[in-house]
Amino acid sequence: MSDRADTVHPAVAGLPGPSGRRVAVRVTKDALRQVRGGSPWVFDGSITSAKDDGAAPGDLAVVFDDDRRFAAIGLWDPESPIRIKILHVGTPTPIDGSWWAGRIAAAMERRGPLATDPDTTGYRVVHGENDGLGGLVVDRYAGTTVVKLYSAIWWPHLRSVLDALVAVTTPDRIVLRLARSVPARDGLHDGVTLLGSPPEGPVRFRERGLTFEADVVHGHKTGHFLDQRDNRGLVRGMAAGCSVLDVFANTGGFSVSAAAGGARSVHLVDASEPALRTAERNLDHNRHIGAVRACEVRTTVGDAFDVLRDLARRDERYDLVVVDPPSFANDAAGVPAARRAYFRLTQAAVRVVAPGGHLVQASCSSRITDEDFFTIVHDAASQGGVRLREIRRTGHAVDHPVGFEHGSYLKAVFAAVT
């Protein structure tokens, strides 16, 4: 970033780089097989020996096989049960500036036409482990690039990552976001602008020709949920003339898309009043579109289950009901409760679908498998006295690739309710 040094946060230059230490690691035969098979993780329990004296988060860890041959290299994370985030498997290679630039350029290439589509300027550039960079997420909102660190292992490599991002995405600014588990460091805190001038407020970007705003400094995740872009496009294509209920509406992505597609009305439901205010602004950003101007808008702040129950009691029905809840299972222990929640949610949702209407229901929980989720939805609808005729099932968009066995989390079903 030397050519733009006058706009770089001064603390970036003071960040210590990699220490140069190497942690020599041996793992169980099963762990070695998994790493060679594409797993991006080495868990602490699978490590049989590690020469880690003085090793810090982000030091390079080299995995050797039983014959002392190089097997893989990754980032050492002594504060996590996922002790090594794998970067490279196979033959030895230097993890230097050229390597980082190549990895991020490869990630960008996977996004294909998104990178040059003027109608979509919001998309994910780096999808963590699925792009071979575990614990790192990079999202782009027009000229603003947001880097989110989910582990302290990235501090020693942040300058190299920033250099690569500048070369590949040529951003006007780069904003840093930190997961709650990652403490601020050397004056670099959650929401700080690393490159360029700080945003004066939410930044605007485009999605399939529609305008949205993202609070990249204070918003959830990196400011917007980019992963549902394709599903929002599908809803737009089926919303003409419909009354639409958007449950867990958040900042209104589905509602804006439905309104642009000619929906007669949209009813947004969310527990967060600030999120619904953002959704209203997102609708306003698109009032130049006749269909959006003509769409009747209603918002309700409240618990989704309570609101759905009240709507059913008042016999309110909608032609199209979209249900996009947050993850109900943060760990393995939460899976049974998550299954019950999805079941209850489907039963509540189908009660407010008008005869001949449609249900769109999604899950973003990686711990609930695709087939488990789809079975739950069908069983719940059946026990609720209705039948679902599936139109399609969807998964990940191109900018949220699935790069390993456990990398899938998003799934949705589009169905007619009969």
Secondary structure as the mmCIF struct_conf table of DSSP 4:
data_model
#
loop_
_struct_conf.conf_type_id
_struct_conf.id
_struct_conf.beg_label_comp_id
_struct_conf.beg_label_asym_id
_struct_conf.beg_label_seq_id
_struct_conf.end_label_comp_id
_struct_conf.end_label_asym_id
_struct_conf.end_label_seq_id
HELX_RH_3T_P HELX_RH_3T_P1 SER A 2 THR A 7
STRN STRN1 VAL A 8 VAL A 8
HELX_RH_AL_P HELX_RH_AL_P1 PRO A 10 ALA A 13
TURN_TY1_P TURN_TY1_P1 GLY A 14 GLY A 14
BEND BEND1 LEU A 15 LEU A 15
STRN STRN2 ARG A 22 VAL A 27
HELX_RH_AL_P HELX_RH_AL_P2 LYS A 29 ARG A 36
TURN_TY1_P TURN_TY1_P2 GLY A 37 GLY A 38
STRN STRN3 TRP A 41 PHE A 43
HELX_RH_3T_P HELX_RH_3T_P2 ASP A 44 SER A 46
STRN STRN4 ILE A 47 LYS A 51
TURN_TY1_P TURN_TY1_P3 ASP A 53 GLY A 54
TURN_TY1_P TURN_TY1_P4 PRO A 57 GLY A 58
STRN STRN5 LEU A 60 PHE A 64
TURN_TY1_P TURN_TY1_P5 ASP A 66 ASP A 67
BEND BEND2 ARG A 68 ARG A 68
STRN STRN6 PHE A 70 TRP A 76
TURN_TY1_P TURN_TY1_P6 PRO A 78 GLU A 79
BEND BEND3 SER A 80 PRO A 81
STRN STRN7 ILE A 82 VAL A 89
BEND BEND4 GLY A 90 THR A 91
BEND BEND5 ASP A 96 ASP A 96
HELX_RH_AL_P HELX_RH_AL_P3 GLY A 97 ARG A 110
TURN_TY1_P TURN_TY1_P7 ARG A 111 ARG A 111
HELX_RH_3T_P HELX_RH_3T_P3 GLY A 112 THR A 116
TURN_TY1_P TURN_TY1_P8 PRO A 118 ASP A 119
STRN STRN8 GLY A 122 HIS A 127
HELX_RH_3T_P HELX_RH_3T_P4 GLY A 128 ASP A 131
TURN_TY1_P TURN_TY1_P9 GLY A 132 GLY A 132
TURN_TY1_P TURN_TY1_P10 GLY A 134 GLY A 135
STRN STRN9 LEU A 136 TYR A 141
TURN_TY1_P TURN_TY1_P11 ALA A 142 GLY A 143
STRN STRN10 THR A 144 LEU A 149
BEND BEND6 TYR A 150 SER A 151
HELX_RH_3T_P HELX_RH_3T_P5 ALA A 152 HIS A 157
HELX_RH_AL_P HELX_RH_AL_P4 LEU A 158 THR A 169
BEND BEND7 ASP A 172 ASP A 172
STRN STRN11 ARG A 173 LEU A 178
TURN_TY1_P TURN_TY1_P12 ARG A 180 SER A 181
BEND BEND8 VAL A 182 VAL A 182
STRN STRN12 ARG A 185 ARG A 185
TURN_TY1_P TURN_TY1_P13 ASP A 186 GLY A 187
STRN STRN13 LEU A 188 LEU A 188
TURN_TY1_P TURN_TY1_P14 ASP A 190 GLY A 191
STRN STRN14 THR A 193 LEU A 195
BEND BEND9 GLY A 196 GLY A 196
HELX_LH_PP_P HELX_LH_PP_P1 SER A 197 PRO A 199
BEND BEND10 GLU A 200 GLY A 201
HELX_LH_PP_P HELX_LH_PP_P2 PRO A 202 PRO A 202
STRN STRN15 VAL A 203 GLU A 207
TURN_TY1_P TURN_TY1_P15 ARG A 208 GLY A 209
STRN STRN16 LEU A 210 ALA A 214
TURN_TY1_P TURN_TY1_P16 VAL A 216 HIS A 218
BEND BEND11 GLY A 219 HIS A 220
TURN_TY1_P TURN_TY1_P17 LYS A 221 THR A 222
BEND BEND12 GLY A 223 HIS A 224
HELX_RH_3T_P HELX_RH_3T_P6 LEU A 226 GLN A 228
HELX_RH_AL_P HELX_RH_AL_P5 ARG A 229 MET A 238
TURN_TY1_P TURN_TY1_P18 ALA A 240 GLY A 241
STRN STRN17 SER A 243 VAL A 247
TURN_TY1_P TURN_TY1_P19 PHE A 248 PHE A 248
TURN_TY1_P TURN_TY1_P20 ASN A 250 GLY A 252
HELX_RH_AL_P HELX_RH_AL_P6 GLY A 253 ALA A 260
TURN_TY1_P TURN_TY1_P21 GLY A 261 GLY A 262
BEND BEND13 ARG A 264 ARG A 264
STRN STRN18 SER A 265 ASP A 270
BEND BEND14 ALA A 271 ALA A 271
HELX_RH_AL_P HELX_RH_AL_P7 GLU A 273 ASP A 284
TURN_TY1_P TURN_TY1_P22 HIS A 285 HIS A 288
BEND BEND15 ILE A 289 ILE A 289
HELX_RH_AL_P HELX_RH_AL_P8 GLY A 290 ALA A 294
BEND BEND16 CYS A 295 CYS A 295
STRN STRN19 GLU A 296 VAL A 301
BEND BEND17 GLY A 302 GLY A 302
HELX_RH_AL_P HELX_RH_AL_P9 ALA A 304 ARG A 313
TURN_TY1_P TURN_TY1_P23 ARG A 314 ASP A 315
STRN STRN20 TYR A 318 VAL A 323
HELX_LH_PP_P HELX_LH_PP_P3 PRO A 325 SER A 327
BEND BEND18 PHE A 328 PHE A 328
BEND BEND19 ASN A 330 ASP A 331
HELX_RH_3T_P HELX_RH_3T_P7 ALA A 332 GLY A 334
HELX_RH_AL_P HELX_RH_AL_P10 VAL A 335 VAL A 350
TURN_TY1_P TURN_TY1_P24 ARG A 351 VAL A 352
STRN STRN21 VAL A 353 SER A 363
TURN_TY1_P TURN_TY1_P25 SER A 366 ARG A 367
BEND BEND20 ILE A 368 ILE A 368
HELX_RH_AL_P HELX_RH_AL_P11 ASP A 370 GLN A 383
TURN_TY1_P TURN_TY1_P26 GLY A 384 GLY A 385
STRN STRN22 LEU A 388 THR A 394
TURN_TY1_P TURN_TY1_P27 VAL A 398 ASP A 399
BEND BEND21 HIS A 400 HIS A 400
BEND BEND22 PHE A 404 PHE A 404
TURN_TY1_P TURN_TY1_P28 GLU A 405 HIS A 406
STRN STRN23 LYS A 411 VAL A 417
#
